[in-house]
Amino acid sequence: MNIRYPLAQRIAQIEPFHVMELAKRAAALEAAGRPVIHLNIGEPDFTAPEPVVAALERAARAGHTQYTAATGLAPLREAIARDYGVRYGLDIAPSRIVVTAGASAALSLACCALVDPGAAVLMTDPGYPCNRHFVSAFDGVPQPVATGPETRFQLTRALLEAHWHSGTRGVLVASPANPTGTSIPFDELGRIVDAVRARAGFTIVDEIYLGLSYDDAPRSALAHGDDLVVTNSFSKYFHMTGWRLGWLVVPEALAPVFEKLAQNLYICASTLAQHAAIACFDPASLAEYESRRDEFRRRRDYIVPALRGAGLPVPVSPDGAFYAWADCSAHSDDSWQFALELLERIHVSVVPGKDFGQHDPARYLRLSYANSMERLQQAVSRIERYLPARGRSRR
C-alpha cells in the first residue's frame, strides 16, 4: 500500500547507523560458520552482578510492576545522590535527579527542554552520532566542531570561542567520549563551562562512561556548577545495557520542567529495572564493578600498543570507555571499505569512521575492547598476519 501522507521534514536530518550494514554481514558470516570476532559492539561483555539480578527477581515476585513517579523511585534517586557524594565528593540533592529510560531518553529530555527550533548546539566531530540526532529531533541544528589528536578529539574553550555564533545556544559534550575514549581535562572543561555561561548558553555533559575512567580519579562536571545538565546511565559502568535505565542531574529550578516532560513523553522508566538498580550501590556490587573496571583498563593497556605494533596506530591513547580510535590511512583511503575487507578476509568486525562525523571519517576505525582478552589477542593476531601479507600482495 502506498503512503500518501508526507513524513516530517526532520526525518531527512536523521541518518541511519551505517555500521548496521556491516553488522548484518557479520551475522551472515557467523551463520555460515565463520569465526567472527566482534570489536564493533559498544557494550560490556559483562552482565549485571548477582545482587542486581536477585533484586530484580524479588521485585518481580513482589509485584512491583506499577508505574513509578516520572522522576523515578525515591530510594533509587537517593542512592544515586549518595554515590555522587561518595565517589566525587559532591552534595547533590535527590530532587535534582531524574531517572530515565536510558541515557538516550535523558538526552532527549534535555534537548526537548533546551533546544528551540533553529538553535545551534556545538558538539565534537568525531562524536557519538545520536547526539546530533537528538538535537535534530527537536528541530535544532547540530554544529559540529572538527577535532583531532592535538586536542585529544575533544572540545576546548578556544575552539568553542572560534565557533560560537549568534545562533548558537549551547554545547553538548561527552567525557569520556565515544568513539575516541578520550576525556576533556577537568580544568579545560571548567573553562568551557565558563565560556558558555558568559554567553547565557546551556551546557549538557554526557558522563555515561565516567565510571570507566582509567588514568586519573574521575571528576564529574557537576563540580563546575549547579546550572549544568548532566546525563549518566546504568548501561556501561553498571553493565545493564538492555535494562534501559539512566538518569539526569538537572538544576533545581528546572526539576519541575523535566518532570513534566517525562510525565508526557514516557511516564516513567522501567519499574523493575529501577528496583534492581538500587542494588548496584551495594558494597558487593560496587566491588565487582571496580574489579571489572580494572579488567577494562588491562585490556586497554594491551590493545592500544598491540594495534600500534600491528600497523593500526592509535594517535591518542584512550583514558576511558572501551574504544580505540585507530588510524588506518597507511592501508586504505576509505575506512568503510577497509572495515569491510577486514570482516570478509579475516573475520574481524570493526566500525568505520563514517558514522561518527564528517571530519576525516575515511581515516579512522573504532575498535571496541569490550571483549575478552583472549578474543582481543586473537583479533590482533589476525591483523598482524593479514596486513603484511596484504601489503605484499599489492606490490
N, C-alpha and C positions, 0 to 999 in steps of 0.2 A: 504494500500500500504506500503510495506517495504521500510525503508530508508536505502540506501546502502552506503551513504557517512558518514564518521565519524564526531562526534562532536568535538569541540575544547577541548583539554585536560583540560583547566582551568575550564570547567563546573563541573568537579569532585570536585573542591575545593569550589564550591558554594553550601552550604547546604540549604535545604528548611526551611521555617518557620514551625517548628514542631507544634507550637501552633495553626496553621490553622486547624489542625485536630480537636482540641478542639473547635475552633470557629464554625466549621461545625456542630459539635454535639450540641453546644449551640443553633445554629439556628434551628436544627431539633427539639430540645426540645421546643423552643418557638413556632414553627409551630404547635406543638402538644398541645399547650395551657399551657405549663409550665411557671411559673413566674420567668424567669432567671434574675438575677442581674449581670450586666456586670462590673466587676472590672478588666477586661483584656485589655481594649482598651486604648491605649496611645494617646488619642485625647480629647481636651477640649470639654466639653458638651455645651460650649457657641459657638455662631457663630459670624460672623463679625458684628460690630455695624452699626447702621443706616447710619452714614455719609459715611462709606465704601461702603455699598450696593448702596446708592444713587449715589456715584461717578462711580460705575460700570455701572449703568443704563445710566448715562449721557454719558459715553464713548461709550457705545454700540449704543445709539441713534445718537451720533455724527459721527458714522462710524469709530471710532479709532480702526481699526482691522488689520491694515497693520503691517508688520514686524517693530520692533524697531532695534536700534543698538544692536549688540550682547552683549554689556556690560549693556544694559538697557536704559530706558528713563532718560535723563539728570535730569529732576525735581525729579524723584524718588531717583536717586543716591545722589543728593544734599540734599534731605530730610533725607536720612539715615545718611549722613555725619554730618548734623546738630544735629541729635539725639545723635550721639556719643559725640558731644560737650556738649549738654545739660545734658545728662544722666550720662556720665562718665568723663567729663572734658577733652576729647581728641580732638586734632586737626587732623582730618582725611580728606585728600583731596578726593573729589568725584571721581577723576581719579583712585583712588585705589579700588573703589567698582565695583564689577561685579555682576549684577543681574542675578539670575539663576532660573531654573525650580525646585525650592525647594532646601532644604539643601542636598538632595541626589545628585542632579546634581552638587552642589557646591563641595561636597566631591569627586565625580567622576572626576571633572575637576582637583582638587588638586592632586589626585593620578595619573591622566594621566600626569600632568606636572612634578611630583616629584619622582615617583616610577619607577625605572628601573626593568626589569625582574630579578628576583632573589634577589632583595633588600629586607631586612627585616625591618619591621616597628613595633616598640613597641606599645602596647596598653594593657589596663587592661582586666583582666578576673576576674569577670564578666564584660561584656560590651555590647553595642548595636551590635547585630550580623552583621548588614550591614556594619559596619566599617571595619571588617576584610574582608568582601566580596568585598568592593571597592578596597582594596589592591590586593586581589587575581585576580580581574577582569583585572588588568593591569600587571599580572604575577609577582607581588611582593609576599613577604612571610609575612603573619601576624605573629607577635611574641608576643603571649600573656604572660602577667606577672600576676601570681596569686596574688590576693589581698584579704584582709579580713577586719574585723572590726577594727583591730589595726591601719590601715591607712585609715579608712573610705571608704574602697574598691576603693581607688584611688592610682595612681602612685605617688612615691616620688623620690627625687633625689637619695637616697640610693638604691632604687630598680632599677632605671634606670642604675646607675653605675654598679650594680651587674649583669645586664642582657645585657648590650650593648656589642656587639662583632664585629669582623671585617666586618661582612656582614650587620650590622645594619646601616640604612641610615637616620632614623628619628623616630619621635613619632607622634601618633595621640591620643589625649586625649579629653575627654568631661567633661565640668564643667559648671553647674551641669550635672550629668550623668544619663543615662538610663542603667540599671534598678534600681539603688540604690537611686537616688535622692540626691546624695552627691556631694559636690564641692571640688576642690583642694584649700587649703588655699592659699591666694594670694601670700604671701611671698614664700611658697613652690613651687608654680608654677613658680615664678621667678628663683628659684634655678634650677628647671628642665630645663627651657629655657637656662640658662647659661651653664648647663652641656651639653646640645645638641649643643649649639653654639660652645663650646670649641672643639667639635668633628666634626665640619663642617657639622652638620646634619640639617634637617629641622624639624620645629615644626608646626603641624596642630592642632588647637584647635577648637573643636565643641562647640559653645556657643548657641545652639538652645534653651536651657532652661534658659539662663542668665536672661532674663526679669522676670522669675518666681523664683526669689531668695527671701527668707523669713526672714532670721535672721540678716544679715548684708547688708549694702548697696552694691549692686553688682559692681564689678570692672572687666572691660574687660582685657583679656590677652594682648590686643594691647598696654597697658601701659608698657609692658615689652620689647618693641622694634618694629621697623618697618620692621623687617625681618620675622615676623610670618605670617602664613596664617590662617585666622580666618573665620569660617563659622557661619551663622545665618539664620533665616528663619522667614517667616510670619505665620508659622503653629501653634506654641504653644502659645507664649505670645499674638500674634495678632489674634489667633483663626481662621485661614484661611487654614486648612489642605488641603482641596480638591482644593484650588486655585493654588497649586503647584508653590510657589514663595519663593525664598530665596536669599541669597547673600553671596559673599565672600569679604573680605578685604585682599588685597594682597600687597606685596612690590611694590613700584612704578616701579622699574625696571622690574618686572615681569608682569605688567599690559598688555603689548602687547602680551605676551605669552598666557595669559589666554584669551584675546580677540580672538586670532587666534584659539585657541581650541574651544571656544564657537561658533564661526562662523561655524566651521566644524561639531561639534558634535550635536548642536541642534538649530542653527541660532539665536534664542532669546527666552526668557521666554514669557509667555502669555501676549500679549499687553493689553488686557482688565484688567487682574489681576494687571498689573503694574500701569495703570491709577487709578484703585481703591485704590491700596495700598498707594498712595500719601496721601489719606485722613486718613490713620492710624495715621498720625502725627498731625492731627488737635487737638486743645485743648480738644474738646468734646470727641473725640475718646480716647485720652490718659487718660482722667479722668475715662472713663469707663473701660479701660484696668487695671488701677490701682485698681479700685474697685473690679474687678474680681480677681486680684492677691490677694487681701485681703481675698476674699472668698476661694481661694485655700489654703491660709495659715490657715484659720479657719478649713477647712476640714482636713488638715494635723494635726493640733493640736487636732482634735478629733480622727482620725483614728489610729494614732500611739499608744497612750495609750490604746485605745479600743481594738486593736488587741493583745497587750500585756496582757490585762486583760482577753481576751477570750482564751488565750493559744497559740497564734502565735506571739512570741516576735519579735520585730524589733530591731536588735542588734545595729544599728546606725540610729539615727533619721535623716531623710532627711532634707536638708536645701533648697532644690529647686526642680523644676519639679513637678510631681504629682504622684510619686511612693513610695511605701513602700516595702522594701526587707525583707520579713518575714521568720523566721526560723521555719520550720515545722518538724524538726527532732524528737521532742518529740512524734510525732504522726505517723511518717512514715519514712522509709529509702529510699523512692522513691517519690520525689515531683511530678513527672509526674502522677503516679498512684493516689497520694493523690489529685492532682488537678482534675483528672477525677472523683474521688469519691465525692468531694465537688460539682462538677457540677451535677452529677447524683442524689445524695442524697438530697442536699439542694438547688440546682439550683443557686449556686454562682460560677461565672466563673472567674478564676484567671489564671495566667501564670506560669508554672513551670520553674525552672532554666535552663532546658535543652537547650533552645535557646540562652542563654547568655554566654556560655563558658563551659570549661571543669573542672574548679576548684569548687568543691563542688556543682555541679548543682542539685544533688538529695536532698540537704538540704534546698533549698530556693524556695520561691514563690514570684512572683511580683504581687502586688495589686495596681491598679490604683485608685486614689481618684478623677479622673476627672469625677465625677458623683455627683448628687445632695446629699445634706446632708441627706435627707430623705432616699434615696436609700442606702447610706453608713450605716446608722443606722439599716436599715432592714437587710443588709448583716451581720453586726456584730451580731445582734440578732440571726440570723440563726446559725452562727458559735458558739456562746455562748451556744445555746441549743444543738447543734449537738455533739460537741467534748466531753463533759462529758458523754453523752449517748453512744457515740461510744466507749469510754474507758470502760464503764461498761459492754457493750455487748461483749468485747473481753477478759474479765477476766475469 
